[in-house]
């Protein structure tokens, strides 16, 4: 029997949800991309992100796209595509996710199956209002090598090591970047218009990539 464990204005947490019901809801919510579903072995969280969440999600995505363009790194961007595996009975929707190191393996695939294909190399989580389910555990089970989590003030980079995440002081996928580098540009959002901020970031990448090499 389905039980409601938590119900609030921005989320609902349900128990005893089957995999088939979860998959049906994923399809139902395809027309409502702002909704986030997290499934963990019978637990299902349905979450409606708030405005600051969406703003930071878009900006972080633009920063990733800008640096990969400047450094001529090919990526496959999947946005908030559902990442799930039936054999694990776990699934979620990142705020953004990218194939970088494994881009060549999936760049031309219309359908990606994580039971056969590699997981995204980088997932981005905006965690201004925390999930009721431990999403890092799900990412680890799916084998996502790197996760960035931003709480509105601090960005933490996690690297998967021995099936557990360890915080790290530099990105594995985009080694030019440190958490403080990204935080500095996210802070600029308060005083700088978005396209101007991206131009500043591109200039910073050009300058620092030459020095980093």
C-alpha positions in Angstrom: 0.0 0.0 0.0 1.3 3.4 -1.0 2.1 5.7 2.0 2.7 9.4 2.0 5.8 10.0 4.3 6.3 13.7 3.6 4.0 16.3 2.0 5.0 20.0 1.7 4.5 22.8 -0.9 7.7 21.8 -2.8 7.8 18.0 -2.4 6.0 14.8 -1.8 7.7 11.6 -0.5 5.9 8.3 -1.2 6.7 4.8 -0.1 5.9 1.4 -1.6 6.1 2.6 -5.2 6.8 0.0 -7.8 9.4 0.4 -10.6 6.6 0.3 -13.2 4.7 3.1 -11.5 7.9 5.2 -11.3 8.6 4.7 -15.0 5.0 5.7 -15.8 5.4 8.9 -13.8 8.7 9.7 -15.5 6.8 9.6 -18.8 3.8 11.6 -17.4 6.2 14.3 -16.2 8.1 14.6 -19.4 5.8 17.6 -20.3 6.7 19.2 -16.9 10.5 19.4 -17.1 10.8 21.5 -13.8 9.6 18.5 -11.8 12.3 16.2 -10.3 11.7 12.6 -9.5 14.0 10.6 -7.3 13.5 6.8 -6.9 15.2 4.6 -4.4 14.0 1.0 -4.1 10.4 1.8 -3.4 10.8 5.4 -2.2 9.7 8.1 -4.6 10.3 11.8 -4.1 8.5 14.3 -6.4 10.0 17.7 -6.0 9.2 21.1 -7.6 12.4 23.2 -7.6 12.1 26.9 -6.6 13.2 29.8 -8.8 16.8 30.2 -7.4 17.4 26.6 -8.1 16.5 26.9 -11.8 18.6 30.1 -12.2 21.8 28.5 -10.8 21.2 25.3 -12.8 21.1 27.3 -16.0 24.1 29.3 -15.2 26.2 26.4 -14.1 25.3 24.6 -17.3 26.4 27.6 -19.4 29.7 27.7 -17.6 30.3 24.0 -18.4 29.4 24.6 -22.0 31.5 27.8 -22.2 34.7 26.1 -20.9 34.3 23.1 -23.1 33.8 25.3 -26.2 36.9 27.4 -25.3 39.1 24.4 -24.7 37.6 22.6 -27.8 36.4 19.6 -25.7 33.5 17.7 -27.2 30.6 16.9 -24.9 27.2 15.3 -25.0 24.9 17.4 -22.9 21.8 15.6 -21.5 20.4 18.3 -19.3 18.0 16.7 -16.8 17.6 13.4 -18.6 16.5 10.6 -16.3 19.4 8.4 -15.2 18.1 5.0 -13.9 18.7 1.3 -13.8 16.0 -1.2 -13.2 18.5 -3.8 -11.9 19.4 -1.3 -9.1 15.8 -0.1 -8.6 17.2 3.4 -8.5 16.9 6.5 -10.6 16.9 10.3 -10.6 17.1 13.4 -12.8 20.2 15.5 -12.4 19.9 19.3 -12.8 22.5 19.0 -15.6 24.6 16.1 -16.8 27.3 15.6 -19.4 29.4 13.0 -21.2 32.9 14.4 -21.5 35.5 11.6 -21.2 33.0 9.1 -22.6 31.4 11.5 -25.1 32.7 9.3 -28.0 30.8 6.3 -26.8 27.4 8.0 -26.9 27.6 11.1 -29.0 25.4 9.7 -31.8 23.0 7.6 -29.7 19.4 8.7 -29.6 18.7 6.3 -26.7 21.1 5.8 -23.9 20.7 2.7 -21.7 22.7 2.9 -18.5 22.6 -0.9 -18.1 24.8 -1.1 -21.2 26.3 2.4 -21.8 28.6 4.3 -19.4 27.0 6.8 -17.0 27.4 10.5 -17.5 30.9 11.8 -16.6 29.6 14.8 -14.7 26.3 15.5 -12.9 25.4 18.9 -11.4 23.1 19.2 -8.3 21.6 22.4 -7.1 20.8 21.6 -3.5 19.3 24.8 -2.1 16.5 22.8 -0.5 17.8 19.3 0.4 16.2 16.2 -1.0 14.6 13.7 1.4 16.5 10.9 -0.4 20.3 10.7 -0.4 20.9 11.4 -4.1 24.7 11.0 -3.9 24.2 7.3 -2.9 22.2 6.9 -6.1 24.8 8.6 -8.3 27.4 6.3 -6.7 25.4 3.2 -7.4 25.0 4.4 -11.0 28.7 4.9 -11.3 28.8 8.6 -12.1 32.5 9.6 -11.7 31.9 13.2 -10.7 29.2 15.3 -9.0 29.1 19.0 -8.4 26.7 20.1 -5.6 25.9 23.8 -5.1 23.8 24.9 -2.0 23.5 28.6 -3.0 26.8 29.6 -1.4 29.3 26.7 -1.6 30.1 24.4 -4.5 31.5 21.0 -3.6 33.1 18.7 -6.1 32.8 15.0 -5.5 34.9 12.3 -7.1 33.8 8.6 -7.0 36.4 6.5 -5.4 35.9 2.8 -4.3 32.1 3.3 -4.8 32.0 6.3 -2.5 32.3 10.0 -3.1 35.2 12.0 -1.7 35.3 15.8 -1.9 38.1 17.1 -4.2 39.8 20.4 -4.7 39.8 20.2 -8.5 37.4 18.9 -11.1 38.3 15.5 -12.6 36.4 16.0 -15.8 37.4 19.7 -16.3 40.8 19.9 -14.5 41.2 23.7 -15.0 38.4 24.3 -12.5 38.3 24.4 -8.8 35.3 24.9 -6.6 36.4 28.5 -5.7 36.8 29.4 -9.4 33.1 28.5 -10.0 31.9 30.1 -6.8 33.5 33.4 -7.8 31.6 33.5 -11.1 28.3 32.4 -9.4 28.8 35.2 -7.0 29.2 37.6 -9.9 25.6 36.8 -10.8 24.4 39.3 -8.2 26.1 42.2 -9.9 26.7 41.2 -13.5 24.3 40.4 -16.4 24.3 36.9 -17.6 25.9 37.2 -21.0 28.5 39.6 -19.7 29.3 37.1 -17.0 29.8 34.4 -19.5 32.1 36.6 -21.6 34.2 37.3 -18.4 34.4 33.5 -17.8 35.5 32.8 -21.3 38.3 35.3 -20.9 39.3 33.8 -17.6 39.4 30.3 -19.3 41.6 31.6 -22.1 44.0 33.3 -19.7 44.3 30.4 -17.2 44.3 27.6 -19.7 47.5 28.9 -21.2 49.1 29.2 -17.7 47.8 25.8 -16.6 49.3 24.1 -19.6 
